[in-house]
Amino acid sequence: MIAGYVAPHAAVKHCTAGLGIWEWASASARATLRTLAEIAITLAYLVMKDDTETWKQYRNYGVGQAKLAYMKQESGDDVSFAAVEVLESLANEDRWEEFVSIDLGNWEKKNLRKLAEASGTKDLYDLCYDWTSHHAHGHWGAVRESVFLVCANPLHRFHRVLAPQALAVGDVLPDAARVMNRILDSVRLAYPAAGADPLLPVETTEETDTSSIETA
């Protein structure tokens, strides 16, 4: 039975490359969950619209962002995570970059909340995107939760102190599996022939480890 989950689990592991057992409960894992939620909402919206022009708009926006990143990298210092040659290739892949428009807003002229409401994925936005965004942006609530403890000395008026080590803030793996299932639901709507593929199991244990999944 476990072997049947290998393909969808691989998709989750691709988005969470480098996360070990403990890291699923780290603050950085919440940023990964946020990314999965945004992917699920965007894909659900695209499938719901089922319109060629909408898909083109989505793609053209991404090409424009590659062009923008390429222009910034070309005129700035080198960074290790993005190669200028790759960005240039992406920017010129569909057409010569001189004819590629750069849109600084949202690709659909709507924020993600509106896309979620329109596509029936508002629950994912509320549960898996909203609070995880605080971790992605480094807002105080996320900082307080992940790196501060309350001083146990009552004479210190229970002020906050830095934790001696990174704090585990809740395992995101079950939620990531649920979000991935929603992504697979959208894939099934777009490609009904893929409907026989099993969904991800959402149960978890104290020692969840996807690396032990057998491939046969």
BAFI-294259 format. One record per atom (N, C-alpha, C): atom name; y, x, z; residue number from 1. Coordinates in steps of 0.02 Angstrom, whole numbers. Layout:
residues N
  at      yy      xx      zz    i
  CA       Y       X       Z  NUM
...
//
This chain:
residues 216
  at      yy      xx      zz    i
   N     -60      42       0    1
  CA       0       0       0    1
   C      63      44       0    1
   N      62      97      40    2
  CA     120     141      44    2
   C     135     172     -24    2
   N      83     188     -61    3
  CA      94     220    -126    3
   C     135     176    -172    3
   N     129     109    -164    4
  CA     166      63    -207    4
   C     241      64    -194    4
   N     262      93    -138    5
  CA     333      95    -121    5
   C     366     160    -143    5
   N     329     204    -175    6
  CA     356     270    -190    6
   C     417     265    -235    6
   N     414     226    -289    7
  CA     470     224    -336    7
   C     535     200    -304    7
   N     537     142    -270    8
  CA     600     122    -238    8
   C     621     168    -182    8
   N     573     195    -145    9
  CA     591     242     -92    9
   C     625     304    -123    9
   N     601     324    -182   10
  CA     632     382    -214   10
   C     704     369    -230   10
   N     721     306    -247   11
  CA     790     289    -262   11
   C     834     296    -200   11
   N     808     273    -142   12
  CA     845     281     -80   12
   C     852     354     -62   12
   N     798     392     -70   13
  CA     800     463     -53   13
   C     848     501     -98   13
   N     855     478    -161   14
  CA     903     511    -206   14
   C     974     504    -179   14
   N     990     445    -152   15
  CA    1056     433    -124   15
   C    1065     466     -56   15
   N    1011     486     -25   16
  CA    1015     514      43   16
   C     982     583      45   16
   N     988     619     -10   17
  CA     957     685     -14   17
   C     981     730      43   17
   N     933     763      75   18
  CA     951     808     129   18
   C     950     777     198   18
   N     940     711     202   19
  CA     938     679     267   19
   C     867     683     296   19
   N     860     714     353   20
  CA     796     715     388   20
   C     789     654     433   20
   N     738     655     476   21
  CA     726     598     521   21
   C     786     585     565   21
   N     812     638     598   22
  CA     868     627     644   22
   C     931     608     606   22
   N     940     637     546   23
  CA    1002     626     509   23
   C    1011     553     488   23
   N     957     513     486   24
  CA     963     442     470   24
   C    1005     407     524   24
   N    1009     437     582   25
  CA    1049     408     637   25
   C    1114     445     647   25
   N    1137     481     597   26
  CA    1199     520     603   26
   C    1258     481     574   26
   N    1317     504     590   27
  CA    1377     472     563   27
   C    1381     479     488   27
   N    1359     536     461   28
  CA    1362     547     388   28
   C    1315     499     351   28
   N    1261     479     384   29
  CA    1215     431     352   29
   C    1249     364     341   29
   N    1297     347     382   30
  CA    1332     283     373   30
   C    1375     284     310   30
   N    1402     342     294   31
  CA    1438     348     231   31
   C    1391     337     172   31
   N    1330     360     178   32
  CA    1280     349     126   32
   C    1264     274     120   32
   N    1256     240     177   33
  CA    1244     168     176   33
   C    1301     131     143   33
   N    1362     153     156   34
  CA    1421     123     124   34
   C    1416     130      48   34
   N    1396     188      24   35
  CA    1389     199     -48   35
   C    1337     152     -77   35
   N    1280     146     -44   36
  CA    1227     100     -67   36
   C    1253      29     -71   36
   N    1290       8     -20   37
  CA    1317     -60     -18   37
   C    1365     -72     -76   37
   N    1407     -23     -90   38
  CA    1455     -31    -146   38
   C    1418     -34    -212   38
   N    1365       6    -220   39
  CA    1325       4    -280   39
   C    1293     -65    -288   39
   N    1266     -92    -234   40
  CA    1232    -157    -236   40
   C    1282    -212    -255   40
   N    1342    -211    -227   41
  CA    1392    -261    -241   41
   C    1415    -256    -314   41
   N    1429    -196    -336   42
  CA    1453    -186    -405   42
   C    1400    -207    -455   42
   N    1338    -187    -444   43
  CA    1284    -206    -490   43
   C    1273    -281    -491   43
   N    1274    -312    -433   44
  CA    1265    -385    -430   44
   C    1320    -420    -469   44
   N    1381    -394    -464   45
  CA    1437    -424    -501   45
   C    1428    -416    -576   45
   N    1408    -357    -598   46
  CA    1398    -344    -669   46
   C    1343    -389    -697   46
   N    1288    -395    -660   47
  CA    1233    -437    -683   47
   C    1253    -511    -683   47
   N    1292    -532    -633   48
  CA    1315    -600    -630   48
   C    1361    -617    -689   48
   N    1405    -571    -706   49
  CA    1451    -581    -763   49
   C    1412    -582    -829   49
   N    1364    -538    -835   50
  CA    1321    -534    -895   50
   C    1364    -536    -958   50
   N    1413    -493    -960   51
  CA    1462    -493   -1015   51
   C    1471    -422   -1041   51
   N    1464    -413   -1106   52
  CA    1468    -346   -1135   52
   C    1535    -313   -1121   52
   N    1590    -351   -1126   53
  CA    1656    -322   -1115   53
   C    1665    -298   -1043   53
   N    1636    -335    -996   54
  CA    1640    -314    -925   54
   C    1604    -248    -915   54
   N    1544    -242    -944   55
  CA    1507    -179    -939   55
   C    1545    -122    -971   55
   N    1577    -135   -1029   56
  CA    1617     -83   -1062   56
   C    1676     -63   -1018   56
   N    1707    -111    -986   57
  CA    1764     -97    -942   57
   C    1743     -53    -884   57
   N    1684     -69    -856   58
  CA    1657     -29    -801   58
   C    1644      43    -824   58
   N    1614      50    -883   59
  CA    1597     117    -909   59
   C    1660     156    -928   59
   N    1706     123    -962   60
  CA    1768     157    -983   60
   C    1808     181    -923   60
   N    1808     142    -869   61
  CA    1843     163    -808   61
   C    1812     227    -781   61
   N    1745     230    -780   62
  CA    1711     290    -756   62
   C    1725     351    -798   62
   N    1728     342    -864   63
  CA    1744     398    -909   63
   C    1815     421    -896   63
   N    1860     373    -885   64
  CA    1929     391    -870   64
   C    1936     430    -806   64
   N    1896     412    -756   65
  CA    1898     449    -692   65
   C    1871     519    -701   65
   N    1820     527    -745   66
  CA    1795     594    -760   66
   C    1849     636    -793   66
   N    1887     605    -839   67
  CA    1942     640    -872   67
   C    1995     661    -821   67
   N    2012     616    -775   68
  CA    2062     631    -725   68
   C    2039     690    -681   68
   N    1976     687    -659   69
  CA    1950     742    -618   69
   C    1949     808    -657   69
   N    1932     804    -720   70
  CA    1932     864    -762   70
   C    2001     894    -768   70
   N    2051     852    -779   71
  CA    2120     877    -785   71
   C    2144     910    -720   71
   N    2125     880    -663   72
  CA    2145     909    -599   72
   C    2109     975    -586   72
   N    2044     978    -602   73
  CA    2007    1039    -591   73
   C    2031    1095    -637   73
   N    2050    1076    -698   74
  CA    2072    1126    -747   74
   C    2136    1160    -725   74
   N    2179    1123    -690   75
  CA    2243    1151    -670   75
   C    2245    1174    -597   75
   N    2189    1168    -562   76
  CA    2187    1187    -491   76
   C    2137    1242    -477   76
   N    2123    1252    -413   77
  CA    2074    1301    -392   77
   C    2003    1275    -406   77
   N    1957    1322    -416   78
  CA    1887    1303    -427   78
   C    1857    1275    -363   78
   N    1814    1225    -371   79
  CA    1776    1198    -316   79
   C    1702    1205    -331   79
   N    1661    1207    -279   80
  CA    1590    1221    -289   80
   C    1550    1159    -309   80
   N    1575    1099    -292   81
  CA    1534    1039    -302   81
   C    1541    1008    -372   81
   N    1590    1030    -411   82
  CA    1600    1001    -477   82
   C    1617    1055    -527   82
   N    1578    1058    -580   83
  CA    1590    1108    -632   83
   C    1638    1080    -684   83
   N    1689    1118    -702   84
  CA    1738    1096    -751   84
   C    1704    1079    -817   84
   N    1654    1117    -836   85
  CA    1620    1105    -899   85
   C    1585    1038    -900   85
   N    1555    1019    -843   86
  CA    1521     955    -839   86
   C    1571     898    -843   86
   N    1626     903    -807   87
  CA    1677     851    -809   87
   C    1706     844    -879   87
   N    1717     900    -912   88
  CA    1743     897    -981   88
   C    1694     862   -1027   88
   N    1630     877   -1018   89
  CA    1578     844   -1059   89
   C    1577     769   -1047   89
   N    1581     748    -984   90
  CA    1581     677    -969   90
   C    1643     642    -997   90
   N    1700     675    -993   91
  CA    1762     646   -1017   91
   C    1762     637   -1093   91
   N    1723     678   -1128   92
  CA    1721     675   -1201   92
   C    1656     645   -1228   92
   N    1616     617   -1185   93
  CA    1549     594   -1206   93
   C    1553     534   -1253   93
   N    1594     485   -1238   94
  CA    1597     424   -1279   94
   C    1647     430   -1336   94
   N    1701     464   -1323   95
  CA    1752     475   -1375   95
   C    1794     536   -1354   95
   N    1832     562   -1402   96
  CA    1874     619   -1387   96
   C    1921     600   -1330   96
   N    1928     645   -1282   97
  CA    1964     630   -1220   97
   C    2037     608   -1232   97
   N    2066     629   -1288   98
  CA    2135     609   -1304   98
   C    2141     533   -1311   98
   N    2085     500   -1325   99
  CA    2085     428   -1335   99
   C    2057     391   -1274   99
   N    2044     427   -1219  100
  CA    2018     397   -1158  100
   C    2075     380   -1111  100
   N    2078     317   -1090  101
  CA    2130     295   -1044  101
   C    2109     308    -973  101
   N    2158     322    -930  102
  CA    2146     332    -859  102
   C    2177     274    -821  102
   N    2136     237    -785  103
  CA    2159     180    -745  103
   C    2156     201    -672  103
   N    2213     197    -638  104
  CA    2216     218    -568  104
   C    2198     162    -519  104
   N    2188     101    -545  105
  CA    2170      45    -502  105
   C    2095      35    -502  105
   N    2073     -24    -479  106
  CA    2003     -42    -480  106
   C    1982     -59    -552  106
   N    1921     -44    -569  107
  CA    1899     -53    -639  107
   C    1902    -126    -661  107
   N    1896    -175    -614  108
  CA    1897    -246    -630  108
   C    1961    -279    -607  108
   N    2009    -239    -586  109
  CA    2073    -265    -561  109
   C    2063    -309    -499  109
   N    2009    -299    -464  110
  CA    1994    -335    -402  110
   C    1968    -285    -351  110
   N    1980    -298    -286  111
  CA    1951    -254    -236  111
   C    1877    -272    -226  111
   N    1842    -229    -189  112
  CA    1770    -239    -181  112
   C    1754    -304    -145  112
   N    1796    -324    -100  113
  CA    1785    -387     -64  113
   C    1783    -446    -113  113
   N    1828    -447    -161  114
  CA    1829    -500    -211  114
   C    1766    -498    -254  114
   N    1744    -438    -272  115
  CA    1682    -432    -311  115
   C    1623    -459    -271  115
   N    1622    -444    -206  116
  CA    1567    -467    -164  116
   C    1567    -543    -158  116
   N    1626    -572    -150  117
  CA    1630    -645    -145  117
   C    1607    -678    -210  117
   N    1626    -649    -266  118
  CA    1608    -679    -331  118
   C    1534    -671    -347  118
   N    1503    -618    -321  119
  CA    1433    -604    -339  119
   C    1383    -625    -286  119
   N    1405    -658    -233  120
  CA    1359    -681    -181  120
   C    1333    -625    -137  120
   N    1371    -571    -132  121
  CA    1349    -515     -90  121
   C    1399    -501     -33  121
   N    1435    -553     -14  122
  CA    1484    -545      40  122
   C    1451    -522     105  122
   N    1388    -542     115  123
  CA    1353    -521     176  123
   C    1345    -445     178  123
   N    1332    -414     121  124
  CA    1325    -341     118  124
   C    1393    -308     133  124
   N    1446    -338     107  125
  CA    1512    -311     120  125
   C    1528    -314     195  125
   N    1514    -370     226  126
  CA    1531    -379     296  126
   C    1488    -335     341  126
   N    1423    -330     326  127
  CA    1376    -298     372  127
   C    1367    -223     358  127
   N    1369    -203     295  128
  CA    1351    -134     278  128
   C    1407     -94     247  128
   N    1463    -125     231  129
  CA    1518     -88     199  129
   C    1579     -81     244  129
   N    1596    -135     277  130
  CA    1659    -137     314  130
   C    1661     -84     369  130
   N    1613     -85     416  131
  CA    1615     -37     471  131
   C    1598      33     448  131
   N    1553      40     400  132
  CA    1536     107     376  132
   C    1596     140     342  132
   N    1643      99     317  133
  CA    1703     127     287  133
   C    1745     165     338  133
   N    1742     142     400  134
  CA    1779     177     453  134
   C    1751     248     462  134
   N    1686     256     455  135
  CA    1656     322     460  135
   C    1675     364     399  135
   N    1677     334     340  136
  CA    1695     371     280  136
   C    1767     395     282  136
   N    1811     355     313  137
  CA    1882     372     315  137
   C    1902     409     379  137
   N    1855     416     426  138
  CA    1871     452     488  138
   C    1919     414     534  138
   N    1914     348     535  139
  CA    1957     308     578  139
   C    1935     316     652  139
   N    1981     298     697  140
  CA    1969     312     768  140
   C    1905     279     794  140
   N    1892     218     777  141
  CA    1833     184     803  141
   C    1769     223     787  141
   N    1765     250     726  142
  CA    1706     289     707  142
   C    1705     356     743  142
   N    1763     387     750  143
  CA    1767     451     786  143
   C    1746     441     859  143
   N    1772     389     890  144
  CA    1756     374     960  144
   C    1681     364     969  144
   N    1650     328     923  145
  CA    1579     312     929  145
   C    1534     373     920  145
   N    1554     417     874  146
  CA    1508     470     853  146
   C    1517     537     888  146
   N    1577     551     918  147
  CA    1587     617     947  147
   C    1615     617    1017  147
   N    1630     559    1045  148
  CA    1659     557    1112  148
   C    1613     520    1161  148
   N    1614     543    1224  149
  CA    1580     511    1279  149
   C    1632     493    1333  149
   N    1613     447    1377  150
  CA    1657     430    1433  150
   C    1640     476    1491  150
   N    1690     507    1520  151
  CA    1680     552    1577  151
   C    1651     513    1635  151
   N    1599     542    1666  152
  CA    1564     508    1720  152
   C    1600     515    1787  152
   N    1652     554    1790  153
  CA    1688     564    1853  153
   C    1741     509    1860  153
   N    1732     462    1908  154
  CA    1780     408    1915  154
   C    1851     431    1933  154
   N    1856     491    1963  155
  CA    1922     518    1979  155
   C    1961     538    1916  155
   N    1924     544    1861  156
  CA    1957     561    1797  156
   C    1975     499    1757  156
   N    1968     441    1789  157
  CA    1989     377    1759  157
   C    1951     362    1694  157
   N    1888     387    1692  158
  CA    1844     371    1636  158
   C    1875     388    1568  158
   N    1907     446    1566  159
  CA    1935     466    1501  159
   C    1880     488    1455  159
   N    1895     496    1390  160
  CA    1846     517    1341  160
   C    1843     593    1336  160
   N    1782     618    1329  161
  CA    1772     690    1321  161
   C    1727     701    1260  161
   N    1736     759    1229  162
  CA    1694     774    1172  162
   C    1621     782    1193  162
   N    1576     754    1155  163
  CA    1505     761    1169  163
   C    1484     833    1157  163
   N    1437     859    1196  164
  CA    1415     929    1186  164
   C    1379     940    1121  164
   N    1353     886    1091  165
  CA    1321     890    1026  165
   C    1332     825     989  165
   N    1316     825     924  166
  CA    1326     764     884  166
   C    1284     707     912  166
   N    1312     647     911  167
  CA    1279     589     939  167
   C    1242     549     886  167
   N    1183     524     903  168
  CA    1148     478     859  168
   C    1181     409     866  168
   N    1199     379     810  169
  CA    1237     317     813  169
   C    1200     257     782  169
   N    1135     261     776  170
  CA    1097     204     749  170
   C    1065     221     682  170
   N    1001     207     677  171
  CA     962     222     617  171
   C     983     177     559  171
   N    1005     206     503  172
  CA    1026     166     446  172
   C     970     152     397  172
   N     911     182     407  173
  CA     857     176     358  173
   C     836     104     346  173
   N     825      62     398  174
  CA     807      -8     383  174
   C     860     -45     343  174
   N     924     -31     359  175
  CA     978     -63     322  175
   C     981     -37     251  175
   N     969      28     242  176
  CA     969      57     174  176
   C     913      25     133  176
   N     856      12     164  177
  CA     801     -20     128  177
   C     819     -90     108  177
   N     852    -127     152  178
  CA     873    -196     135  178
   C     923    -196      78  178
   N     971    -150      81  179
  CA    1021    -146      27  179
   C     987    -126     -38  179
   N     940     -80     -34  180
  CA     904     -59     -95  180
   C     865    -117    -124  180
   N     838    -160     -82  181
  CA     803    -220    -106  181
   C     850    -265    -145  181
   N     912    -270    -122  182
  CA     961    -311    -158  182
   C     978    -280    -226  182
   N     980    -214    -228  183
  CA     991    -180    -292  183
   C     933    -195    -339  183
   N     872    -193    -313  184
  CA     813    -208    -353  184
   C     812    -281    -376  184
   N     839    -326    -333  185
  CA     845    -396    -353  185
   C     889    -402    -416  185
   N     944    -365    -417  186
  CA     989    -367    -475  186
   C     955    -338    -536  186
   N     916    -285    -527  187
  CA     879    -255    -583  187
   C     830    -305    -611  187
   N     796    -343    -566  188
  CA     748    -393    -590  188
   C     782    -449    -629  188
   N     842    -468    -608  189
  CA     878    -519    -645  189
   C     897    -494    -715  189
   N     916    -430    -719  190
  CA     935    -402    -784  190
   C     875    -387    -827  190
   N     820    -367    -796  191
  CA     759    -349    -832  191
   C     699    -384    -799  191
   N     687    -447    -816  192
  CA     634    -486    -782  192
   C     565    -454    -785  192
   N     551    -414    -836  193
  CA     485    -383    -843  193
   C     471    -335    -786  193
   N     523    -313    -751  194
  CA     513    -266    -695  194
   C     498    -301    -630  194
   N     488    -367    -631  195
  CA     480    -407    -570  195
   C     418    -392    -530  195
   N     370    -356    -559  196
  CA     309    -342    -522  196
   C     316    -284    -474  196
   N     370    -246    -479  197
  CA     379    -189    -434  197
   C     389    -212    -363  197
   N     355    -180    -314  198
  CA     362    -201    -244  198
   C     429    -183    -216  198
   N     451    -220    -166  199
  CA     513    -206    -132  199
   C     501    -153     -78  199
   N     555    -127     -52  200
  CA     551     -78       2  200
   C     531    -113      67  200
   N     488     -83     107  201
  CA     476    -110     174  201
   C     537     -99     218  201
   N     557    -148     257  202
  CA     617    -141     298  202
   C     600    -127     371  202
   N     536    -129     388  203
  CA     518    -113     457  203
   C     530     -39     470  203
   N     543     -23     532  204
  CA     553      47     550  204
   C     518      63     616  204
   N     506     127     628  205
  CA     478     149     691  205
   C     525     203     718  205
   N     508     227     777  206
  CA     550     279     807  206
   C     548     343     768  206
   N     495     353     727  207
  CA     488     414     689  207
   C     482     397     615  207
   N     532     365     588  208
  CA     532     348     517  208
   C     541     411     477  208
   N     496     423     430  209
  CA     499     483     389  209
   C     473     468     320  209
   N     517     460     271  210
  CA     496     443     204  210
   C     465     502     168  210
   N     472     562     194  211
  CA     445     620     160  211
   C     369     622     162  211
   N     339     581     206  212
  CA     267     582     212  212
   C     233     532     165  212
   N     271     497     124  213
  CA     243     447      79  213
   C     202     482      25  213
   N     142     459      16  214
  CA      98     489     -34  214
   C     116     464    -104  214
   N     102     503    -153  215
  CA     119     484    -221  215
   C      59     458    -260  215
   N       2     452    -228  216
  CA     -57     426    -263  216
   C    -102     393    -212  216
//
